[in-house]
C-alpha cells in the first residue's frame, strides 16, 4: 500500500525528471523513486543526496529527500529539506502540500508525546 506522501513524492520525481531528459540529476531522481517504491528508504536517501550534490538547486530532490527522511523518522532533517525545497520553489503546489502535511503530522506526533 502506498501512502499519500509516496504518491505525491512520485509525482514530483516524475515531473522533475520529465522536465529535462538530460538533466544531470534525473537518473538519481529515478533511482531514488525506484528505491522508495520498494520501501528502501535508506537507498532513496542515498540517491537523492547524490542528486543534491550534483544540483543543489533541485527543489524536487530536496522535496523527495525530505519525504524519505520523514519515512525514516528523521524529523529534523526532513524539516530542513522541506524548507530548502520551499525556498527553491516557493510557488510549487506539490512541495507546499508535502511541507504542510509534514508540519501537521509532526504537530500531531508532538501532541501525543506531550
Secondary structure as UniProt FT lines:
FT   HELIX           4..19
FT   TURN            21..22
FT   TURN            24..25
FT   HELIX           26..37
FT   TURN            38..39
FT   HELIX           41..54
FT   TURN            56..57
FT   HELIX           59..71
FT   TURN            72..73
FT   HELIX           75..88
FT   TURN            89..91
FT   HELIX           93..113
//
